[in-house]
């Protein structure tokens, strides 16, 4: 700062001086920050070791199962595959693949599986609905509680083995349905009940867990795209195909 005369001050030096002091402070702060970073990055110092320990602890906490973890994904269904192949062999069914629907699996996850006997692997899968089962008895939580029945007009799903029958016109989805012939006492009313394999726009292509798939009136309804893939397989098959709906 420089005086120009009585009562006058040259502010140019004061401004320059202020800029210098500010720049100096910035340089000092920057040097301190770099030194702090160097300290943290030094693997031999205790601060860095403590910092790494805290990071690892938080990472482990983040990997803990959430309340929405679906234990049904760990369900072992390999025994069904073995029994299905034996059944198809004895009955003269299609021995290339079969359909397995597992109602023990959450409806928001893929639980309709196409299992290939030759490769011993699931080659396609999709969402599938189950019946509301609330006509003749109360079903307070039908999305979670998969009740089953073979009674006509019950809107329930029926467990057991089915023979996938003839292809027909459907008013639902992509307008394709396959008649299902129940092969056990738990599902032998399937034709009378018109429990068929068909598609429905309310059933999506992607898993939606923890949300649930739409409820049906007993039919194993799938998405339109999945139905087209199933239809493509079934039309190439000369032998009847097994559809097996299980829960326990």
GIFEN-V125976 format. One record per residue. RES is the residue in one letter. SS is DSSP state (hx for helix, st for strand, lp for the rest). Layout:
res = <RES/RES>
ss = <SS/SS>
This chain:
res = <X/X/X/X/X/X/X/X/X/X/X/X/X/X/X/X/X/X/X/X/X/X/X/X/X/X/X/X/X/X/X/X/X/X/X/X/X/X/X/X/X/X/X/X/X/X/X/X/X/X/X/X/X/X/X/X/X/X/X/X/X/X/X/X/X/X/X/X/X/X/X/X/X/X/X/X/X/X/X/X/X/X/X/X/X/X/X/X/X/X/X/X/X/X/X/X/X/X/X/X/X/X/X/X/X/X/X/X/X/X/X/X/X/X/X/X/X/X/X/X/X/X/X/X/X/X/X/X/X/X/X/X/X/X/X/X/X/X/X/X/X/X/X/X/X/X/X/X/X/X/X/X/X/X/X/X/X/X/X/X/X/X/X/X/X/X/X/X/X/X/X/X/X/X/X/X/X/X/X/X/X/X/X/X/X/X/X/X/X/X/X/X/X/X/X/X/X/X/X/X/X/X/X/X/X/X/X/X/X/X/X/X/X/X/X/X/X/X/X/X/X/X/X/X/X/X/X/X/X/X/X/X/X/X/X/X/X/X/X/X/X/X/X/X/X/X/X/X>
ss = <lp/st/st/st/st/lp/lp/st/st/st/hx/hx/hx/hx/hx/hx/hx/hx/hx/hx/hx/hx/hx/hx/hx/hx/hx/hx/hx/hx/hx/hx/hx/hx/hx/hx/hx/hx/hx/hx/hx/lp/lp/lp/lp/hx/hx/hx/hx/hx/hx/hx/hx/hx/hx/hx/hx/hx/hx/hx/hx/hx/lp/lp/lp/lp/lp/lp/lp/lp/hx/hx/hx/hx/lp/lp/lp/hx/hx/hx/hx/hx/hx/hx/hx/hx/hx/hx/hx/hx/hx/lp/lp/lp/lp/lp/st/st/st/st/st/st/lp/lp/lp/lp/lp/lp/lp/lp/lp/st/st/st/st/st/lp/lp/lp/lp/st/st/st/st/st/st/lp/lp/lp/lp/st/lp/lp/lp/lp/lp/lp/lp/lp/lp/lp/lp/lp/lp/lp/lp/lp/st/lp/lp/lp/lp/lp/lp/lp/lp/st/lp/lp/st/st/st/st/st/st/st/st/st/st/lp/lp/lp/lp/lp/lp/st/st/st/st/st/st/st/lp/lp/lp/lp/lp/lp/lp/hx/hx/hx/hx/lp/lp/st/st/st/st/lp/lp/lp/lp/lp/lp/lp/lp/lp/lp/lp/lp/lp/lp/lp/lp/st/lp/lp/lp/lp/st/st/lp/hx/hx/hx/hx/hx/hx/hx/hx/hx/hx/hx/hx/hx/lp/lp/lp/lp/st/st/st/st/st/st/lp/lp>
